[in-house]
Every structure is written in structure tokens, then in C-alpha cells.
Amino acid sequence: MEAFFHRFTELFDQLGLPSDPFSIAAFLREQGPLAPDAKLEEAPFWTASQAELLRQLLADDADWAEVIDRLSLALRE
């Protein structure tokens, strides 16, 4: 099975968010820091459909799980 490496830009596209580097940096600044014990997919800034997409991708252990984990870490820094 071939592994895929997804970028933040691709994840933000999937979530329907602006995906240029400036917008991603602004999102991280505006939405962080996320509490250490909070689940990313339960954060209050997601729409219901965005939260469901994140849950689905994580539950499926999809190729997206790594970039979702990196987003979670970036929001906690």
C-alpha cells in the first residue's frame, strides 16, 4: 500500500477553508492555542460538517491522519 503525504493546504481545502500560507498562519493564530486535553475534532471553531469530516478521517485511519495530527499539534503551540 502506497503512503500519501498530505499538506496543510490540502487539508484546509478539504475543510473548505482558505488554504494559502497567509490564511493558514492566520487560522493557527486566531484559533490557537487549543487546550492540551481537547480533541481537535471537538474544537468549537469547526462547523458540524468540518468536525464530522475530521472524525471520519481519523476513524478510518485515513492517509489524512498524519496531517490532522500535525494540525492538532500546531494549534497547541
mmCIF file as gemmi writes it, N, C-alpha and C atoms, coordinates in Angstrom:
data_model
loop_
_atom_site.group_PDB
_atom_site.id
_atom_site.type_symbol
_atom_site.label_atom_id
_atom_site.label_alt_id
_atom_site.label_comp_id
_atom_site.label_asym_id
_atom_site.label_entity_id
_atom_site.label_seq_id
_atom_site.pdbx_PDB_ins_code
_atom_site.Cartn_x
_atom_site.Cartn_y
_atom_site.Cartn_z
_atom_site.occupancy
_atom_site.B_iso_or_equiv
_atom_site.pdbx_formal_charge
_atom_site.auth_seq_id
_atom_site.auth_asym_id
_atom_site.pdbx_PDB_model_num
ATOM 1 N N . MET Axp A 1 ? 0.84 -1.17 0 1 0 ? 1 A 1
ATOM 2 C CA . MET Axp A 1 ? 0 0 0 1 0 ? 1 A 1
ATOM 3 C C . MET Axp A 1 ? 0.889 1.239 0 1 0 ? 1 A 1
ATOM 4 N N . GLU Axp A 2 ? 0.609 2.156 -0.886 1 0 ? 2 A 1
ATOM 5 C CA . GLU Axp A 2 ? 1.4 3.365 -1.015 1 0 ? 2 A 1
ATOM 6 C C . GLU Axp A 2 ? 0.958 4.402 0.014 1 0 ? 2 A 1
ATOM 7 N N . ALA Axp A 3 ? 1.902 5 0.704 1 0 ? 3 A 1
ATOM 8 C CA . ALA Axp A 3 ? 1.588 6.03 1.691 1 0 ? 3 A 1
ATOM 9 C C . ALA Axp A 3 ? 1.522 7.387 0.993 1 0 ? 3 A 1
ATOM 10 N N . PHE Axp A 4 ? 0.64 8.225 1.467 1 0 ? 4 A 1
ATOM 11 C CA . PHE Axp A 4 ? 0.496 9.561 0.912 1 0 ? 4 A 1
ATOM 12 C C . PHE Axp A 4 ? 0.877 10.575 1.963 1 0 ? 4 A 1
ATOM 13 N N . PHE Axp A 5 ? 1.468 11.672 1.523 1 0 ? 5 A 1
ATOM 14 C CA . PHE Axp A 5 ? 1.829 12.752 2.408 1 0 ? 5 A 1
ATOM 15 C C . PHE Axp A 5 ? 0.983 13.944 2.012 1 0 ? 5 A 1
ATOM 16 N N . HIS Axp A 6 ? 0.069 14.332 2.888 1 0 ? 6 A 1
ATOM 17 C CA . HIS Axp A 6 ? -0.795 15.476 2.609 1 0 ? 6 A 1
ATOM 18 C C . HIS Axp A 6 ? -0.263 16.704 3.319 1 0 ? 6 A 1
ATOM 19 N N . ARG Axp A 7 ? -0.46 17.832 2.71 1 0 ? 7 A 1
ATOM 20 C CA . ARG Axp A 7 ? -0.016 19.107 3.255 1 0 ? 7 A 1
ATOM 21 C C . ARG Axp A 7 ? -1.19 19.828 3.93 1 0 ? 7 A 1
ATOM 22 N N . PHE Axp A 8 ? -0.833 20.804 4.775 1 0 ? 8 A 1
ATOM 23 C CA . PHE Axp A 8 ? -1.872 21.632 5.396 1 0 ? 8 A 1
ATOM 24 C C . PHE Axp A 8 ? -2.78 22.24 4.33 1 0 ? 8 A 1
ATOM 25 N N . THR Axp A 9 ? -2.198 22.674 3.227 1 0 ? 9 A 1
ATOM 26 C CA . THR Axp A 9 ? -3.015 23.313 2.193 1 0 ? 9 A 1
ATOM 27 C C . THR Axp A 9 ? -4.113 22.364 1.7 1 0 ? 9 A 1
ATOM 28 N N . GLU Axp A 10 ? -3.777 21.113 1.533 1 0 ? 10 A 1
ATOM 29 C CA . GLU Axp A 10 ? -4.765 20.132 1.077 1 0 ? 10 A 1
ATOM 30 C C . GLU Axp A 10 ? -5.833 19.876 2.132 1 0 ? 10 A 1
ATOM 31 N N . LEU Axp A 11 ? -5.421 19.798 3.393 1 0 ? 11 A 1
ATOM 32 C CA . LEU Axp A 11 ? -6.391 19.591 4.471 1 0 ? 11 A 1
ATOM 33 C C . LEU Axp A 11 ? -7.334 20.782 4.569 1 0 ? 11 A 1
ATOM 34 N N . PHE Axp A 12 ? -6.788 21.99 4.489 1 0 ? 12 A 1
ATOM 35 C CA . PHE Axp A 12 ? -7.624 23.176 4.55 1 0 ? 12 A 1
ATOM 36 C C . PHE Axp A 12 ? -8.587 23.212 3.375 1 0 ? 12 A 1
ATOM 37 N N . ASP Axp A 13 ? -8.142 22.791 2.189 1 0 ? 13 A 1
ATOM 38 C CA . ASP Axp A 13 ? -9.05 22.679 1.037 1 0 ? 13 A 1
ATOM 39 C C . ASP Axp A 13 ? -10.185 21.707 1.346 1 0 ? 13 A 1
ATOM 40 N N . GLN Axp A 14 ? -9.862 20.552 1.926 1 0 ? 14 A 1
ATOM 41 C CA . GLN Axp A 14 ? -10.879 19.558 2.266 1 0 ? 14 A 1
ATOM 42 C C . GLN Axp A 14 ? -11.886 20.112 3.268 1 0 ? 14 A 1
ATOM 43 N N . LEU Axp A 15 ? -11.404 20.976 4.169 1 0 ? 15 A 1
ATOM 44 C CA . LEU Axp A 15 ? -12.272 21.564 5.195 1 0 ? 15 A 1
ATOM 45 C C . LEU Axp A 15 ? -13.023 22.795 4.687 1 0 ? 15 A 1
ATOM 46 N N . GLY Axp A 16 ? -12.754 23.188 3.446 1 0 ? 16 A 1
ATOM 47 C CA . GLY Axp A 16 ? -13.433 24.335 2.869 1 0 ? 16 A 1
ATOM 48 C C . GLY Axp A 16 ? -12.926 25.668 3.41 1 0 ? 16 A 1
ATOM 49 N N . LEU Axp A 17 ? -11.663 25.68 3.835 1 0 ? 17 A 1
ATOM 50 C CA . LEU Axp A 17 ? -11.054 26.883 4.392 1 0 ? 17 A 1
ATOM 51 C C . LEU Axp A 17 ? -10.024 27.441 3.411 1 0 ? 17 A 1
ATOM 52 N N . PRO Axp A 18 ? -9.755 28.751 3.506 1 0 ? 18 A 1
ATOM 53 C CA . PRO Axp A 18 ? -8.688 29.309 2.667 1 0 ? 18 A 1
ATOM 54 C C . PRO Axp A 18 ? -7.385 28.567 2.942 1 0 ? 18 A 1
ATOM 55 N N . SER Axp A 19 ? -6.659 28.237 1.881 1 0 ? 19 A 1
ATOM 56 C CA . SER Axp A 19 ? -5.513 27.344 2.042 1 0 ? 19 A 1
ATOM 57 C C . SER Axp A 19 ? -4.176 27.955 1.64 1 0 ? 19 A 1
ATOM 58 N N . ASP Axp A 20 ? -4.148 29.259 1.445 1 0 ? 20 A 1
ATOM 59 C CA . ASP Axp A 20 ? -2.86 29.881 1.162 1 0 ? 20 A 1
ATOM 60 C C . ASP Axp A 20 ? -2.077 30 2.473 1 0 ? 20 A 1
ATOM 61 N N . PRO Axp A 21 ? -0.77 30.08 2.406 1 0 ? 21 A 1
ATOM 62 C CA . PRO Axp A 21 ? 0.048 30.107 3.63 1 0 ? 21 A 1
ATOM 63 C C . PRO Axp A 21 ? -0.34 31.219 4.613 1 0 ? 21 A 1
ATOM 64 N N . PHE Axp A 22 ? -0.658 32.412 4.118 1 0 ? 22 A 1
ATOM 65 C CA . PHE Axp A 22 ? -1.048 33.512 4.996 1 0 ? 22 A 1
ATOM 66 C C . PHE Axp A 22 ? -2.325 33.158 5.763 1 0 ? 22 A 1
ATOM 67 N N . SER Axp A 23 ? -3.319 32.603 5.075 1 0 ? 23 A 1
ATOM 68 C CA . SER Axp A 23 ? -4.592 32.238 5.713 1 0 ? 23 A 1
ATOM 69 C C . SER Axp A 23 ? -4.418 31.114 6.727 1 0 ? 23 A 1
ATOM 70 N N . ILE Axp A 24 ? -3.565 30.157 6.416 1 0 ? 24 A 1
ATOM 71 C CA . ILE Axp A 24 ? -3.31 29.062 7.357 1 0 ? 24 A 1
ATOM 72 C C . ILE Axp A 24 ? -2.652 29.607 8.616 1 0 ? 24 A 1
ATOM 73 N N . ALA Axp A 25 ? -1.656 30.472 8.445 1 0 ? 25 A 1
ATOM 74 C CA . ALA Axp A 25 ? -0.988 31.075 9.602 1 0 ? 25 A 1
ATOM 75 C C . ALA Axp A 25 ? -1.973 31.884 10.438 1 0 ? 25 A 1
ATOM 76 N N . ALA Axp A 26 ? -2.862 32.618 9.784 1 0 ? 26 A 1
ATOM 77 C CA . ALA Axp A 26 ? -3.868 33.406 10.499 1 0 ? 26 A 1
ATOM 78 C C . ALA Axp A 26 ? -4.824 32.492 11.258 1 0 ? 26 A 1
ATOM 79 N N . PHE Axp A 27 ? -5.233 31.392 10.656 1 0 ? 27 A 1
ATOM 80 C CA . PHE Axp A 27 ? -6.116 30.437 11.319 1 0 ? 27 A 1
ATOM 81 C C . PHE Axp A 27 ? -5.457 29.892 12.584 1 0 ? 27 A 1
ATOM 82 N N . LEU Axp A 28 ? -4.204 29.497 12.475 1 0 ? 28 A 1
ATOM 83 C CA . LEU Axp A 28 ? -3.487 28.949 13.627 1 0 ? 28 A 1
ATOM 84 C C . LEU Axp A 28 ? -3.377 29.986 14.744 1 0 ? 28 A 1
ATOM 85 N N . ARG Axp A 29 ? -3.104 31.236 14.373 1 0 ? 29 A 1
ATOM 86 C CA . ARG Axp A 29 ? -3.014 32.307 15.371 1 0 ? 29 A 1
ATOM 87 C C . ARG Axp A 29 ? -4.357 32.584 16.027 1 0 ? 29 A 1
ATOM 88 N N . GLU Axp A 30 ? -5.412 32.66 15.218 1 0 ? 30 A 1
ATOM 89 C CA . GLU Axp A 30 ? -6.731 33.037 15.71 1 0 ? 30 A 1
ATOM 90 C C . GLU Axp A 30 ? -7.408 31.92 16.503 1 0 ? 30 A 1
ATOM 91 N N . GLN Axp A 31 ? -7.185 30.671 16.137 1 0 ? 31 A 1
ATOM 92 C CA . GLN Axp A 31 ? -7.889 29.566 16.775 1 0 ? 31 A 1
ATOM 93 C C . GLN Axp A 31 ? -7.084 28.914 17.897 1 0 ? 31 A 1
ATOM 94 N N . GLY Axp A 32 ? -5.806 29.132 17.924 1 0 ? 32 A 1
ATOM 95 C CA . GLY Axp A 32 ? -4.981 28.529 18.968 1 0 ? 32 A 1
ATOM 96 C C . GLY Axp A 32 ? -4.883 29.444 20.168 1 0 ? 32 A 1
ATOM 97 N N . PRO Axp A 33 ? -4.363 29.005 21.252 1 0 ? 33 A 1
ATOM 98 C CA . PRO Axp A 33 ? -3.981 27.605 21.464 1 0 ? 33 A 1
ATOM 99 C C . PRO Axp A 33 ? -5.176 26.75 21.89 1 0 ? 33 A 1
ATOM 100 N N . LEU Axp A 34 ? -5.161 25.545 21.452 1 0 ? 34 A 1
ATOM 101 C CA . LEU Axp A 34 ? -6.168 24.554 21.816 1 0 ? 34 A 1
ATOM 102 C C . LEU Axp A 34 ? -5.723 23.891 23.11 1 0 ? 34 A 1
ATOM 103 N N . ALA Axp A 35 ? -6.639 23.698 24.027 1 0 ? 35 A 1
ATOM 104 C CA . ALA Axp A 35 ? -6.309 23.086 25.325 1 0 ? 35 A 1
ATOM 105 C C . ALA Axp A 35 ? -5.645 21.721 25.106 1 0 ? 35 A 1
ATOM 106 N N . PRO Axp A 36 ? -4.656 21.395 25.917 1 0 ? 36 A 1
ATOM 107 C CA . PRO Axp A 36 ? -3.925 20.132 25.742 1 0 ? 36 A 1
ATOM 108 C C . PRO Axp A 36 ? -4.804 18.888 25.764 1 0 ? 36 A 1
ATOM 109 N N . ASP Axp A 37 ? -5.897 18.917 26.516 1 0 ? 37 A 1
ATOM 110 C CA . ASP Axp A 37 ? -6.75 17.732 26.622 1 0 ? 37 A 1
ATOM 111 C C . ASP Axp A 37 ? -7.942 17.755 25.665 1 0 ? 37 A 1
ATOM 112 N N . ALA Axp A 38 ? -8.048 18.799 24.842 1 0 ? 38 A 1
ATOM 113 C CA . ALA Axp A 38 ? -9.178 18.91 23.9 1 0 ? 38 A 1
ATOM 114 C C . ALA Axp A 38 ? -8.916 18.07 22.657 1 0 ? 38 A 1
ATOM 115 N N . LYS Axp A 39 ? -9.961 17.438 22.167 1 0 ? 39 A 1
ATOM 116 C CA . LYS Axp A 39 ? -9.856 16.709 20.904 1 0 ? 39 A 1
ATOM 117 C C . LYS Axp A 39 ? -10.022 17.714 19.775 1 0 ? 39 A 1
ATOM 118 N N . LEU Axp A 40 ? -9.16 17.632 18.793 1 0 ? 40 A 1
ATOM 119 C CA . LEU Axp A 40 ? -9.194 18.576 17.678 1 0 ? 40 A 1
ATOM 120 C C . LEU Axp A 40 ? -10.573 18.622 17.035 1 0 ? 40 A 1
ATOM 121 N N . GLU Axp A 41 ? -11.146 17.453 16.785 1 0 ? 41 A 1
ATOM 122 C CA . GLU Axp A 41 ? -12.435 17.395 16.077 1 0 ? 41 A 1
ATOM 123 C C . GLU Axp A 41 ? -13.589 17.945 16.902 1 0 ? 41 A 1
ATOM 124 N N . GLU Axp A 42 ? -13.379 18.189 18.188 1 0 ? 42 A 1
ATOM 125 C CA . GLU Axp A 42 ? -14.422 18.753 19.048 1 0 ? 42 A 1
ATOM 126 C C . GLU Axp A 42 ? -14.21 20.232 19.342 1 0 ? 42 A 1
ATOM 127 N N . ALA Axp A 43 ? -13.216 20.834 18.716 1 0 ? 43 A 1
ATOM 128 C CA . ALA Axp A 43 ? -12.946 22.252 18.939 1 0 ? 43 A 1
ATOM 129 C C . ALA Axp A 43 ? -14.156 23.084 18.494 1 0 ? 43 A 1
ATOM 130 N N . PRO Axp A 44 ? -14.455 24.156 19.215 1 0 ? 44 A 1
ATOM 131 C CA . PRO Axp A 44 ? -15.67 24.932 18.939 1 0 ? 44 A 1
ATOM 132 C C . PRO Axp A 44 ? -15.649 25.726 17.637 1 0 ? 44 A 1
ATOM 133 N N . PHE Axp A 45 ? -14.505 25.873 17.004 1 0 ? 45 A 1
ATOM 134 C CA . PHE Axp A 45 ? -14.437 26.697 15.801 1 0 ? 45 A 1
ATOM 135 C C . PHE Axp A 45 ? -14.803 25.951 14.523 1 0 ? 45 A 1
ATOM 136 N N . TRP Axp A 46 ? -14.98 24.631 14.586 1 0 ? 46 A 1
ATOM 137 C CA . TRP Axp A 46 ? -15.377 23.865 13.401 1 0 ? 46 A 1
ATOM 138 C C . TRP Axp A 46 ? -16.871 23.947 13.182 1 0 ? 46 A 1
ATOM 139 N N . THR Axp A 47 ? -17.289 23.893 11.932 1 0 ? 47 A 1
ATOM 140 C CA . THR Axp A 47 ? -18.705 23.695 11.636 1 0 ? 47 A 1
ATOM 141 C C . THR Axp A 47 ? -19 22.216 11.89 1 0 ? 47 A 1
ATOM 142 N N . ALA Axp A 48 ? -20.257 21.876 11.929 1 0 ? 48 A 1
ATOM 143 C CA . ALA Axp A 48 ? -20.631 20.473 12.14 1 0 ? 48 A 1
ATOM 144 C C . ALA Axp A 48 ? -20.047 19.583 11.045 1 0 ? 48 A 1
ATOM 145 N N . SER Axp A 49 ? -20.079 20.037 9.805 1 0 ? 49 A 1
ATOM 146 C CA . SER Axp A 49 ? -19.563 19.208 8.705 1 0 ? 49 A 1
ATOM 147 C C . SER Axp A 49 ? -18.039 19.091 8.753 1 0 ? 49 A 1
ATOM 148 N N . GLN Axp A 50 ? -17.343 20.149 9.152 1 0 ? 50 A 1
ATOM 149 C CA . GLN Axp A 50 ? -15.889 20.063 9.289 1 0 ? 50 A 1
ATOM 150 C C . GLN Axp A 50 ? -15.505 19.091 10.402 1 0 ? 50 A 1
ATOM 151 N N . ALA Axp A 51 ? -16.19 19.174 11.531 1 0 ? 51 A 1
ATOM 152 C CA . ALA Axp A 51 ? -15.915 18.273 12.651 1 0 ? 51 A 1
ATOM 153 C C . ALA Axp A 51 ? -16.183 16.825 12.247 1 0 ? 51 A 1
ATOM 154 N N . GLU Axp A 52 ? -17.256 16.599 11.521 1 0 ? 52 A 1
ATOM 155 C CA . GLU Axp A 52 ? -17.585 15.24 11.08 1 0 ? 52 A 1
ATOM 156 C C . GLU Axp A 52 ? -16.529 14.716 10.105 1 0 ? 52 A 1
ATOM 157 N N . LEU Axp A 53 ? -16.073 15.555 9.204 1 0 ? 53 A 1
ATOM 158 C CA . LEU Axp A 53 ? -15.022 15.142 8.272 1 0 ? 53 A 1
ATOM 159 C C . LEU Axp A 53 ? -13.768 14.735 9.034 1 0 ? 53 A 1
ATOM 160 N N . LEU Axp A 54 ? -13.359 15.542 10.008 1 0 ? 54 A 1
ATOM 161 C CA . LEU Axp A 54 ? -12.178 15.204 10.801 1 0 ? 54 A 1
ATOM 162 C C . LEU Axp A 54 ? -12.375 13.885 11.544 1 0 ? 54 A 1
ATOM 163 N N . ARG Axp A 55 ? -13.548 13.692 12.144 1 0 ? 55 A 1
ATOM 164 C CA . ARG Axp A 55 ? -13.833 12.432 12.856 1 0 ? 55 A 1
ATOM 165 C C . ARG Axp A 55 ? -13.748 11.241 11.907 1 0 ? 55 A 1
ATOM 166 N N . GLN Axp A 56 ? -14.338 11.399 10.753 1 0 ? 56 A 1
ATOM 167 C CA . GLN Axp A 56 ? -14.362 10.315 9.769 1 0 ? 56 A 1
ATOM 168 C C . GLN Axp A 56 ? -12.949 9.959 9.303 1 0 ? 56 A 1
ATOM 169 N N . LEU Axp A 57 ? -12.173 10.966 8.978 1 0 ? 57 A 1
ATOM 170 C CA . LEU Axp A 57 ? -10.81 10.711 8.508 1 0 ? 57 A 1
ATOM 171 C C . LEU Axp A 57 ? -9.96 10.059 9.588 1 0 ? 57 A 1
ATOM 172 N N . LEU Axp A 58 ? -10.12 10.491 10.829 1 0 ? 58 A 1
ATOM 173 C CA . LEU Axp A 58 ? -9.367 9.884 11.929 1 0 ? 58 A 1
ATOM 174 C C . LEU Axp A 58 ? -9.849 8.462 12.219 1 0 ? 58 A 1
ATOM 175 N N . ALA Axp A 59 ? -11.156 8.243 12.195 1 0 ? 59 A 1
ATOM 176 C CA . ALA Axp A 59 ? -11.718 6.918 12.479 1 0 ? 59 A 1
ATOM 177 C C . ALA Axp A 59 ? -11.31 5.902 11.409 1 0 ? 59 A 1
ATOM 178 N N . ASP Axp A 60 ? -11.22 6.368 10.182 1 0 ? 60 A 1
ATOM 179 C CA . ASP Axp A 60 ? -10.833 5.489 9.081 1 0 ? 60 A 1
ATOM 180 C C . ASP Axp A 60 ? -9.328 5.265 9.031 1 0 ? 60 A 1
ATOM 181 N N . ASP Axp A 61 ? -8.592 5.951 9.937 1 0 ? 61 A 1
ATOM 182 C CA . ASP Axp A 61 ? -7.133 5.926 9.914 1 0 ? 61 A 1
ATOM 183 C C . ASP Axp A 61 ? -6.649 6.218 8.503 1 0 ? 61 A 1
ATOM 184 N N . ALA Axp A 62 ? -7.277 7.198 7.92 1 0 ? 62 A 1
ATOM 185 C CA . ALA Axp A 62 ? -7.005 7.57 6.539 1 0 ? 62 A 1
ATOM 186 C C . ALA Axp A 62 ? -5.614 8.165 6.379 1 0 ? 62 A 1
ATOM 187 N N . ASP Axp A 63 ? -5.218 8.321 5.13 1 0 ? 63 A 1
ATOM 188 C CA . ASP Axp A 63 ? -3.95 8.961 4.82 1 0 ? 63 A 1
ATOM 189 C C . ASP Axp A 63 ? -3.878 10.36 5.429 1 0 ? 63 A 1
ATOM 190 N N . TRP Axp A 64 ? -5.021 10.907 5.75 1 0 ? 64 A 1
ATOM 191 C CA . TRP Axp A 64 ? -5.1 12.258 6.29 1 0 ? 64 A 1
ATOM 192 C C . TRP Axp A 64 ? -4.743 12.321 7.774 1 0 ? 64 A 1
ATOM 193 N N . ALA Axp A 65 ? -4.704 11.206 8.472 1 0 ? 65 A 1
ATOM 194 C CA . ALA Axp A 65 ? -4.498 11.217 9.928 1 0 ? 65 A 1
ATOM 195 C C . ALA Axp A 65 ? -3.209 11.94 10.319 1 0 ? 65 A 1
ATOM 196 N N . GLU Axp A 66 ? -2.14 11.755 9.566 1 0 ? 66 A 1
ATOM 197 C CA . GLU Axp A 66 ? -0.868 12.39 9.914 1 0 ? 66 A 1
ATOM 198 C C . GLU Axp A 66 ? -0.961 13.91 9.847 1 0 ? 66 A 1
ATOM 199 N N . VAL Axp A 67 ? -1.55 14.432 8.792 1 0 ? 67 A 1
ATOM 200 C CA . VAL Axp A 67 ? -1.651 15.892 8.669 1 0 ? 67 A 1
ATOM 201 C C . VAL Axp A 67 ? -2.653 16.454 9.684 1 0 ? 67 A 1
ATOM 202 N N . ILE Axp A 68 ? -3.67 15.688 10.034 1 0 ? 68 A 1
ATOM 203 C CA . ILE Axp A 68 ? -4.609 16.117 11.078 1 0 ? 68 A 1
ATOM 204 C C . ILE Axp A 68 ? -3.884 16.179 12.421 1 0 ? 68 A 1
ATOM 205 N N . ASP Axp A 69 ? -3.043 15.204 12.686 1 0 ? 69 A 1
ATOM 206 C CA . ASP Axp A 69 ? -2.247 15.232 13.924 1 0 ? 69 A 1
ATOM 207 C C . ASP Axp A 69 ? -1.306 16.431 13.944 1 0 ? 69 A 1
ATOM 208 N N . ARG Axp A 70 ? -0.71 16.753 12.811 1 0 ? 70 A 1
ATOM 209 C CA . ARG Axp A 70 ? 0.179 17.92 12.739 1 0 ? 70 A 1
ATOM 210 C C . ARG Axp A 70 ? -0.592 19.212 12.958 1 0 ? 70 A 1
ATOM 211 N N . LEU Axp A 71 ? -1.821 19.286 12.436 1 0 ? 71 A 1
ATOM 212 C CA . LEU Axp A 71 ? -2.663 20.456 12.675 1 0 ? 71 A 1
ATOM 213 C C . LEU Axp A 71 ? -2.992 20.57 14.158 1 0 ? 71 A 1
ATOM 214 N N . SER Axp A 72 ? -3.324 19.451 14.771 1 0 ? 72 A 1
ATOM 215 C CA . SER Axp A 72 ? -3.619 19.441 16.2 1 0 ? 72 A 1
ATOM 216 C C . SER Axp A 72 ? -2.428 19.967 16.999 1 0 ? 72 A 1
ATOM 217 N N . LEU Axp A 73 ? -1.244 19.516 16.686 1 0 ? 73 A 1
ATOM 218 C CA . LEU Axp A 73 ? -0.034 19.986 17.364 1 0 ? 73 A 1
ATOM 219 C C . LEU Axp A 73 ? 0.208 21.466 17.133 1 0 ? 73 A 1
ATOM 220 N N . ALA Axp A 74 ? 0.022 21.901 15.893 1 0 ? 74 A 1
ATOM 221 C CA . ALA Axp A 74 ? 0.254 23.314 15.565 1 0 ? 74 A 1
ATOM 222 C C . ALA Axp A 74 ? -0.7 24.229 16.323 1 0 ? 74 A 1
ATOM 223 N N . LEU Axp A 75 ? -1.918 23.759 16.564 1 0 ? 75 A 1
ATOM 224 C CA . LEU Axp A 75 ? -2.896 24.569 17.296 1 0 ? 75 A 1
ATOM 225 C C . LEU Axp A 75 ? -2.631 24.586 18.786 1 0 ? 75 A 1
ATOM 226 N N . ARG Axp A 76 ? -1.763 23.733 19.268 1 0 ? 76 A 1
ATOM 227 C CA . ARG Axp A 76 ? -1.442 23.678 20.7 1 0 ? 76 A 1
ATOM 228 C C . ARG Axp A 76 ? -0.153 24.424 21.029 1 0 ? 76 A 1
ATOM 229 N N . GLU Axp A 77 ? 0.591 24.852 20.032 1 0 ? 77 A 1
ATOM 230 C CA . GLU Axp A 77 ? 1.873 25.542 20.266 1 0 ? 77 A 1
ATOM 231 C C . GLU Axp A 77 ? 1.662 26.988 20.627 1 0 ? 77 A 1
